[in-house]
């Protein structure tokens, strides 16, 4: 899945490659909003490096997603292949349902 020697990937490319966003421009916008966290730190740049084992937290499509990077893809492949590159962790919060 990863290219030889690649130990990191730009955050915007990662989000697009693993099909969490429909376009790379949408991924860049998500990063630039400053509402994404990488390992607990706020991200405000799309070129932030992502590595295997990193944890991303962000709101997307009305819910909070917490994912762990499992692999760095070399391309934007099929959805089944993309799903192997990250693992959902923690409890995702739906925007319509709030825990009390």
KOLZATI-607302 format. One record per residue (C-alpha): residue number from 1; residue in three letters; x, y, z. Coordinates in nm, 3 decimals. Layout:
! residues N
k:NUM; r:Ala; c1:X; c2:Y; c3:Z;
...
***
This chain:
! residues 100
k:1; r:Unk; c1:0.000; c2:0.000; c3:0.000;
k:2; r:Unk; c1:0.279; c2:0.243; c3:0.073;
k:3; r:Unk; c1:0.553; c2:0.342; c3:-0.160;
k:4; r:Unk; c1:0.898; c2:0.213; c3:-0.069;
k:5; r:Unk; c1:1.074; c2:0.447; c3:0.172;
k:6; r:Unk; c1:0.764; c2:0.656; c3:0.243;
k:7; r:Unk; c1:0.721; c2:0.704; c3:0.617;
k:8; r:Unk; c1:0.478; c2:0.997; c3:0.599;
k:9; r:Unk; c1:0.214; c2:1.150; c3:0.376;
k:10; r:Unk; c1:0.054; c2:1.494; c3:0.355;
k:11; r:Unk; c1:-0.265; c2:1.510; c3:0.561;
k:12; r:Unk; c1:-0.481; c2:1.636; c3:0.274;
k:13; r:Unk; c1:-0.359; c2:1.357; c3:0.045;
k:14; r:Unk; c1:-0.422; c2:1.099; c3:0.317;
k:15; r:Unk; c1:-0.782; c2:1.215; c3:0.372;
k:16; r:Unk; c1:-0.847; c2:1.206; c3:-0.002;
k:17; r:Unk; c1:-0.668; c2:0.875; c3:-0.067;
k:18; r:Unk; c1:-0.864; c2:0.692; c3:0.206;
k:19; r:Unk; c1:-1.190; c2:0.842; c3:0.078;
k:20; r:Unk; c1:-1.280; c2:1.043; c3:0.388;
k:21; r:Unk; c1:-1.329; c2:1.344; c3:0.157;
k:22; r:Unk; c1:-1.457; c2:1.348; c3:-0.200;
k:23; r:Unk; c1:-1.192; c2:1.587; c3:-0.332;
k:24; r:Unk; c1:-0.845; c2:1.695; c3:-0.233;
k:25; r:Unk; c1:-0.970; c2:2.054; c3:-0.219;
k:26; r:Unk; c1:-1.231; c2:1.947; c3:0.038;
k:27; r:Unk; c1:-0.953; c2:1.781; c3:0.238;
k:28; r:Unk; c1:-0.747; c2:2.101; c3:0.226;
k:29; r:Unk; c1:-1.045; c2:2.305; c3:0.345;
k:30; r:Unk; c1:-1.109; c2:2.063; c3:0.632;
k:31; r:Unk; c1:-0.747; c2:2.100; c3:0.742;
k:32; r:Unk; c1:-0.741; c2:2.480; c3:0.703;
k:33; r:Unk; c1:-1.049; c2:2.528; c3:0.924;
k:34; r:Unk; c1:-0.840; c2:2.443; c3:1.231;
k:35; r:Unk; c1:-1.099; c2:2.197; c3:1.358;
k:36; r:Unk; c1:-0.888; c2:1.887; c3:1.309;
k:37; r:Unk; c1:-0.652; c2:1.735; c3:1.561;
k:38; r:Unk; c1:-0.353; c2:1.516; c3:1.491;
k:39; r:Unk; c1:-0.231; c2:1.341; c3:1.803;
k:40; r:Unk; c1:-0.425; c2:1.591; c3:2.017;
k:41; r:Unk; c1:-0.267; c2:1.898; c3:1.853;
k:42; r:Unk; c1:-0.474; c2:2.134; c3:1.638;
k:43; r:Unk; c1:-0.392; c2:2.118; c3:1.268;
k:44; r:Unk; c1:-0.433; c2:2.426; c3:1.051;
k:45; r:Unk; c1:-0.225; c2:2.327; c3:0.748;
k:46; r:Unk; c1:-0.295; c2:2.068; c3:0.482;
k:47; r:Unk; c1:0.073; c2:1.979; c3:0.445;
k:48; r:Unk; c1:0.102; c2:1.839; c3:0.799;
k:49; r:Unk; c1:0.277; c2:1.500; c3:0.786;
k:50; r:Unk; c1:0.076; c2:1.191; c3:0.883;
k:51; r:Unk; c1:0.250; c2:0.872; c3:0.994;
k:52; r:Unk; c1:0.134; c2:0.520; c3:1.075;
k:53; r:Unk; c1:-0.002; c2:0.512; c3:1.430;
k:54; r:Unk; c1:-0.116; c2:0.877; c3:1.433;
k:55; r:Unk; c1:-0.465; c2:0.951; c3:1.566;
k:56; r:Unk; c1:-0.688; c2:1.199; c3:1.380;
k:57; r:Unk; c1:-0.994; c2:1.361; c3:1.538;
k:58; r:Unk; c1:-1.231; c2:1.574; c3:1.330;
k:59; r:Unk; c1:-1.596; c2:1.649; c3:1.261;
k:60; r:Unk; c1:-1.724; c2:1.536; c3:0.922;
k:61; r:Unk; c1:-2.078; c2:1.494; c3:0.793;
k:62; r:Unk; c1:-2.239; c2:1.570; c3:1.128;
k:63; r:Unk; c1:-2.033; c2:1.335; c3:1.342;
k:64; r:Unk; c1:-1.700; c2:1.333; c3:1.519;
k:65; r:Unk; c1:-1.456; c2:1.081; c3:1.374;
k:66; r:Unk; c1:-1.160; c2:0.944; c3:1.566;
k:67; r:Unk; c1:-0.936; c2:0.730; c3:1.349;
k:68; r:Unk; c1:-0.593; c2:0.570; c3:1.380;
k:69; r:Unk; c1:-0.371; c2:0.560; c3:1.071;
k:70; r:Unk; c1:-0.298; c2:0.194; c3:0.992;
k:71; r:Unk; c1:-0.126; c2:0.233; c3:0.655;
k:72; r:Unk; c1:-0.018; c2:0.504; c3:0.413;
k:73; r:Unk; c1:-0.174; c2:0.444; c3:0.071;
k:74; r:Unk; c1:0.023; c2:0.513; c3:-0.246;
k:75; r:Unk; c1:-0.289; c2:0.605; c3:-0.445;
k:76; r:Unk; c1:-0.662; c2:0.667; c3:-0.421;
k:77; r:Unk; c1:-0.782; c2:0.314; c3:-0.470;
k:78; r:Unk; c1:-1.113; c2:0.135; c3:-0.426;
k:79; r:Unk; c1:-1.316; c2:0.189; c3:-0.109;
k:80; r:Unk; c1:-1.238; c2:-0.159; c3:0.023;
k:81; r:Unk; c1:-0.865; c2:-0.091; c3:-0.007;
k:82; r:Unk; c1:-0.901; c2:0.255; c3:0.148;
k:83; r:Unk; c1:-1.087; c2:0.117; c3:0.451;
k:84; r:Unk; c1:-0.782; c2:-0.094; c3:0.540;
k:85; r:Unk; c1:-0.570; c2:0.221; c3:0.583;
k:86; r:Unk; c1:-0.743; c2:0.342; c3:0.901;
k:87; r:Unk; c1:-0.930; c2:0.209; c3:1.203;
k:88; r:Unk; c1:-1.217; c2:0.382; c3:1.383;
k:89; r:Unk; c1:-1.139; c2:0.417; c3:1.753;
k:90; r:Unk; c1:-1.337; c2:0.556; c3:2.042;
k:91; r:Unk; c1:-1.704; c2:0.644; c3:2.032;
k:92; r:Unk; c1:-1.809; c2:0.861; c3:1.742;
k:93; r:Unk; c1:-2.061; c2:1.128; c3:1.839;
k:94; r:Unk; c1:-2.351; c2:1.192; c3:1.603;
k:95; r:Unk; c1:-2.430; c2:1.564; c3:1.565;
k:96; r:Unk; c1:-2.799; c2:1.498; c3:1.633;
k:97; r:Unk; c1:-2.744; c2:1.288; c3:1.943;
k:98; r:Unk; c1:-2.551; c2:1.428; c3:2.236;
k:99; r:Unk; c1:-2.442; c2:1.219; c3:2.532;
k:100; r:Unk; c1:-2.569; c2:1.346; c3:2.864;
***
